[in-house]
């Protein structure tokens, strides 16, 4: 039987999900794939490399599904935010050994791990920011950065409570509780004229912590993601005309990104067009969020 790199990732994902990273050995993953242990190392130099690949695919799937839920969501802004929190908790509970434990694993000295962890942190914080702005509008501008950190802390703590409480908390009730408290906090800070304590610099420092040169790192990630999108289009099986059309859109996107002051609206519009294609969606969403950080 011919075993591919993706087969190994699938087996590792399954076993990490069930047992956790530390309790799973490369030998067990190899046995699950019916291959020799050495065959795993042909694709992944270390167990840490394999974990990073598993985590990367897991978080890509999370954001892809979260974006889809956002697209089809109905109801008030608060109701849609509740739906997002419920989905977040359900997904993180199902993949807790990957999505939750990954951050606390004792491999922080591993460069690939640090870069991936920081990149996902950036995506998550931007996701929080965009939702808070969508739900509460311009009135939170004076204290936006504080609100992002408060919201992140509440989500993180209540997720741990949902996972660990002996008397299981209702995910739906917890999500509504969080949004209710965020409503109260926003109303209070708006009425009191609060300007908050933190500025954007605190936000930037947090999401780029561990990176000695964020601008270079951002350029590298952007280039890599653009390359991934271009490669998918070059192998397009949907016809030459459609391939050419997508290539032209990517060229326009690349040109806009290269501008000294790229226009967010243009980047969002071009990415929205590319996101219509299922094969491009995850990579384009990741590219968009990286560029717009």
C-alpha positions in Angstrom: 0.0 0.0 0.0 1.3 3.4 -0.9 1.1 5.8 2.0 1.2 9.5 1.4 2.2 12.4 3.6 -1.4 13.3 4.0 -2.2 9.7 5.2 0.4 10.2 8.0 -1.0 13.6 8.9 -4.5 12.0 9.1 -3.3 9.2 11.4 -1.4 11.6 13.6 -4.4 13.9 13.8 -6.6 11.0 14.9 -4.2 9.9 17.5 -3.3 13.3 18.8 -7.0 14.1 19.1 -7.7 10.9 21.0 -4.6 10.6 23.2 -2.8 13.8 23.1 0.7 14.6 21.7 2.8 13.5 24.6 1.0 10.1 24.9 1.3 9.3 21.2 4.5 7.9 19.7 5.8 7.9 16.2 5.8 4.1 16.3 2.0 4.1 17.0 1.4 6.5 14.1 3.5 4.3 11.8 1.6 1.2 12.9 -1.7 2.9 12.2 -0.5 3.7 8.7 0.9 0.1 8.3 4.4 1.5 7.5 7.8 1.3 9.2 8.7 4.0 11.7 11.5 5.3 9.4 9.0 6.0 6.7 7.4 8.7 8.8 10.7 10.4 9.2 11.0 10.6 5.4 8.2 13.2 5.5 8.7 14.7 8.9 12.2 15.1 10.5 10.7 15.1 14.0 7.6 14.5 16.0 7.5 18.3 16.6 7.4 18.9 12.8 4.5 16.4 12.5 2.6 18.1 15.3 3.0 21.5 13.7 1.6 20.2 10.4 -1.4 18.7 12.3 -2.0 21.8 14.2 -1.7 24.0 11.1 -4.3 22.0 9.2 -6.6 21.9 12.3 -6.5 25.6 12.7 -7.1 26.2 9.0 -10.2 24.0 9.2 -11.4 26.0 12.2 -11.1 29.4 10.5 -12.6 28.0 7.3 -15.7 26.7 9.1 -15.9 29.9 11.2 -15.9 32.0 8.0 -18.7 29.8 6.5 -20.8 30.1 9.7 -20.3 33.9 9.5 -21.4 34.0 5.9 -24.6 32.0 6.5 -25.4 33.5 10.0 -28.8 35.0 10.7 -30.3 36.9 13.6 -29.0 39.9 15.5 -25.3 40.7 15.8 -25.3 39.3 19.4 -27.0 36.1 18.2 -24.4 35.6 15.5 -21.6 36.2 18.0 -23.2 33.6 20.3 -23.2 31.1 17.4 -19.5 31.8 16.8 -18.7 31.2 20.5 -20.7 28.0 20.6 -18.9 26.8 17.5 -15.5 27.8 18.9 -16.1 25.9 22.2 -17.4 22.8 20.4 -14.5 22.7 18.0 -11.9 23.3 20.7 -13.5 20.7 22.9 -13.4 18.1 20.1 -9.8 19.0 19.2 -8.6 20.0 22.7 -5.4 17.9 22.6 -4.5 19.7 19.4 -6.0 23.2 19.6 -5.7 23.8 23.3 -2.8 21.7 24.6 -0.6 22.7 21.6 -0.1 26.2 23.2 1.1 24.7 26.5 3.4 22.0 25.2 7.0 22.1 26.5 8.5 22.7 23.0 8.7 26.5 23.0 12.3 26.3 22.0 11.3 24.8 18.7 11.4 27.6 16.0 8.7 26.2 13.8 6.4 25.8 16.8 7.0 29.4 17.9 6.3 30.9 14.5 3.2 28.8 14.0 1.9 29.6 17.5 2.4 33.3 17.0 0.8 33.3 13.6 -2.3 31.6 14.9 -2.4 34.0 17.8 -2.4 36.9 15.3 -5.2 35.3 13.3 -7.3 34.7 16.4 -6.8 38.2 17.8 -7.8 39.7 14.4 -10.8 37.5 14.4 -11.8 38.8 17.8 -11.2 42.4 16.7 -13.4 42.1 13.6 -16.3 40.5 15.5 -16.3 43.1 18.3 -16.3 45.9 15.7 -19.1 44.2 13.8 -21.2 43.7 16.9 -20.6 47.0 18.7 -19.7 49.4 16.0 -17.7 52.7 16.2 -18.6 53.3 19.9 -15.9 50.9 21.1 -13.2 52.7 19.2 -11.9 54.6 22.3 -11.4 51.3 24.2 -11.2 48.7 21.4 -7.8 47.3 22.4 -8.7 46.8 26.0 -12.0 45.1 24.9 -10.1 42.7 22.7 -7.9 41.5 25.5 -10.8 41.3 27.9 -12.9 39.3 25.4 -9.9 36.9 24.7 -9.4 36.3 28.4 -13.0 35.6 29.1 -13.2 33.1 26.1 -10.0 31.3 27.2 -11.1 31.0 30.9 -14.6 29.8 30.2 -13.4 27.4 27.6 -11.2 25.8 30.3 -14.2 25.8 32.7 -16.5 24.1 30.1 -13.8 21.5 29.5 -12.9 20.8 33.1 -16.0 21.4 35.2 -17.3 18.3 36.9 -20.9 19.6 36.6 -20.8 20.3 32.9 -21.6 23.8 31.8 -24.0 24.3 28.9 -22.0 25.6 26.0 -25.0 27.6 24.8 -25.7 29.1 28.2 -22.0 29.9 28.6 -21.9 31.7 25.2 -25.0 33.8 26.1 -23.5 34.6 29.5 -20.3 35.9 27.8 -22.1 38.0 25.3 -24.4 39.4 28.0 -21.4 40.5 30.0 -19.7 42.0 27.0 -22.9 44.0 26.3 -22.9 45.3 29.8 -19.2 46.1 29.7 -19.5 48.0 26.4 -22.5 49.9 27.6 -20.8 50.9 30.8 -17.5 52.0 29.1 -19.5 53.9 26.5 -21.6 55.8 29.0 -18.6 56.5 31.3 -16.5 57.9 28.4 -13.7 55.5 29.0 -10.7 55.7 26.7 -9.3 52.4 28.0 -5.7 51.7 29.2 -4.2 50.0 26.2 -3.4 51.3 22.8 -2.7 49.5 19.5 1.0 49.2 20.4 0.0 46.8 23.2 -2.0 44.7 20.7 0.8 44.7 18.2 3.4 43.7 20.8 1.2 40.8 22.0 0.4 39.3 18.6 4.0 39.7 17.4 5.7 38.6 20.5 8.6 36.2 19.8 9.3 37.7 16.4 12.4 39.8 16.2 11.4 41.2 12.9 7.6 41.1 12.3 7.7 43.0 9.0 10.1 40.5 7.5 8.1 37.6 8.9 4.8 39.0 7.6 6.4 39.4 4.1 7.6 35.9 4.2 4.2 34.5 5.2 2.4 36.6 2.6 4.8 35.4 -0.1 4.4 31.8 0.9 0.6 32.1 0.9 0.5 33.8 -2.4 2.7 31.1 -3.8 0.3 28.5 -2.5 -2.6 30.2 -4.2 -0.7 30.6 -7.4 0.3 26.9 -7.4 -3.3 25.8 -6.8 -4.5 27.9 -9.8 -1.7 26.6 -12.0 -2.9 23.1 -11.4 -6.5 24.2 -12.1 -8.8 21.6 -13.6 -11.8 23.8 -14.1 -10.8 25.0 -17.6 -8.2 27.3 -19.1 -10.5 30.3 -19.2 -11.3 30.2 -15.5 -7.7 29.6 -14.7 -6.7 32.7 -16.6 -9.4 34.7 -14.9 -8.2 33.6 -11.4 -4.6 34.4 -12.3 -5.5 37.9 -13.3 -7.3 38.4 -10.0 -4.2 37.2 -8.1 -2.0 39.5 -10.1 -4.2 42.4 -9.1 -4.2 41.3 -5.5 -0.4 40.9 -5.5 0.0 44.4 -7.0 -2.3 45.9 -4.3 -0.4 44.2 -1.5 2.8 45.6 -2.9 1.6 49.2 -2.6 3.0 51.4 0.1 -0.5 51.9 1.5 -2.6 49.0 0.3 -6.4 49.6 0.2 -8.2 47.3 2.6 -11.4 47.5 0.6 -9.6 46.4 -2.6 -7.9 43.5 -0.9 -11.1 42.4 0.8 -13.0 42.5 -2.6 -10.4 40.6 -4.5 -10.1 38.0 -1.8 -13.8 37.7 -1.6 -13.9 36.8 -5.3 -11.2 34.2 -4.9 -12.8 32.7 -1.8 -15.8 31.6 -4.0 -13.6 28.8 -5.2 -13.5 26.0 -2.6 -10.0 24.9 -3.4 -8.7 28.4 -2.8 -10.8 29.4 0.2 -8.7 28.4 3.1 -5.4 29.8 1.7 -7.0 33.0 0.6 -8.7 33.6 4.0 -5.3 33.1 5.7 -3.6 35.4 3.2 -6.2 38.1 3.7 -6.0 38.0 7.5 -2.2 38.1 7.3 -2.1 41.1 5.0 -4.7 43.0 6.9 -3.2 42.6 10.3 
